[in-house]
Every structure is written in C-alpha cells, then in structure tokens.
C-alpha cells in the first residue's frame, strides 16, 4: 500500500488520512460517471391553489316573487227572478181574514209576506203584497219575469277572522222613487267552475229605506269557510213600504266619535224628535267606513230611552270595532215607530 513502511508522525498521519479519503471519493465519483448513472433528487412539488369558480348573476334572471292571494273579483249584481207582484190596497171594513179569503190564502201566509206581526195594526190605505199561488197544487202556472230590484250593492268589504270565519259587509242604496221595507241581501260563494259552495242572507239594518238612502248589512259565514274563487252579492227581497207605521221625524245630533288606538271607536250623540207625535221603538243605526269608503263596521244601537216624546231627545253611545280600518267616517240614522192607532 502507498506510504506503507514509512515512519510518520501523528500530524502527518492525519494529513495522509484526509488525502486518502479525498482520493477515494474522487475515484468513486469517476466510477459512477463511467457507469452512466446519474441520481437527481427532485423536490416535492408544492400544492397549487385550487382556482375559484366565479358566479355571475345574469342581468335578466327572474327574481323570486311571493305567491299572490287568490283574486276575488268585484261583486256581481244579479237581478232576482220573481213573478209580477200583486199589490192590494186595504179599504174600509177589510181585515186580514177577509183579504186572505179573497185571494185563497191563509192569514199566516199574508202576514209572512208583509211582515205583519199584529193583525190589529192593519190600516186603511196600507198596501199589501199578495203571495202568488205557484206553490198551490193545481193552481195556475205563472211564468216568472226577470225583474231587477231598484237597489244597488255598494261599499262591500270581506274580512277573514283568525279563527276562519268570513264577514261580508256592505250597504244597499235605494235608487228608486219609492220607500222600501223588508230588504234582504244574499251572498253566494262560488268555485272556479261557478258552482255554489255556500250561501247566506240577512236583512239590512234599517227597517225602512227611503229613496236615496243607504242601509248597511253584515253577514257572517262561520268556520269552516270553503275556499272560493268568486262571490256574488245581490238583493234577495224587498217590498214597497207602508210608511204609515214608521216614525220619520227623528234626527241625529251632536255625533261624535273618538278612536282608541284604532282597535275600537266610541261613538256618541243624541236623537231629537222633531215631529208632532211620540216615537216608540227608537234605535240608531251606525255605519263606519274606511278611507276607501268601504263598510268596515256597523251596529244597531238602542238609545238611553227608546220612547221619545214630541220635542224630546235621548242620548246614545256605542263602541264600534272595525274589521279593516282605521275608520275614516261614521254615519248615523235614527229610526222608530208610531204608536198603533186606537181601535174603536
């Protein structure tokens, strides 16, 4: 071996060892190069960030909208199919019994057709509606005629309650030249095919409806109310009024109303008797309207005294709770009766 047998000192031996290591490393590197093997260490690639996908909203994309409530069209005024009425004027010496016998009717049929509670109130000149004998077996068959009643339905309002009831409010307008009584209004709920789902009727609040006058009504459909697509409101019945039994000289004065947080309204006023007789069965009919002139509340109220002497007056006070609101105005009409004439 190289340098074998040569005496060396410790520092020299250290240098020779280092030189020998370097020489062997170089020879080993030449040996690998001669064999053609090159080892390359490739660094582990760093993870690349995932590209973010951009979301672009189309300019004309449809926006979500709330589902509209079912549309309810305006009320349809429907003429009532009625036969031509027969009107009998009471003459001296006649009674309900004699008049009923003349037309082959019972007294109860004649009373029901004319709203007569007491036969003793019959008076000379009073006009009576004679029921037609269509229902009498073997009687003549009459052809009904299409007779629109001279009344209009106005200012209607429908209100669903939290418990599922349906209130229908409104008023009728007498556009004829005659005073009418026994005015009855009907409401019909219909589906999409026009089939009747429910029906109800009521009398208006005023017993006597003068020409050019309004009279409110309110109908309650109790739960469960069927889902309906359309509705109709029409006058079901009305007859010419016998005004002799009504007291028409009552006047509402000092009408005041105050709201209580829009939930209820206190209405107060006085009723003055401006006529020549004593008035009995005195009442006041209150009608409340919202800003769209729809009837949102109505009430028939008894005053402090329901008998008012000639020139006298009585007070009234009531609370109105509107279904819609707030209340924009309140109308008040007083009504009463005359004392029946003493029988000889």
Secondary structure by P-SEA (a helix, b strand, c coil): cccccccccaaaaaaaaaaaaaaaaaaaaaaaaaacbbbbbbccccccccbbbbbbcccccccccccccccccccccccccccbbbbbbbcccccaaaaaaaacccaaaaaaaccccccccccccbbbbbbbcccccccbbbbbccccccccccbbbbbbcccbbbbbbbccccccccccccbbbbbbbbccccccccccccccccccccccbbbbbbbbbcccccccccbbbbbccccccccccccccccccbbbbbbccccbbbbbbbbbbcccccccbbbbbbbbbccccccccccccccccccccccccccccbbbbbccccccbbbbbbbbcccccccc
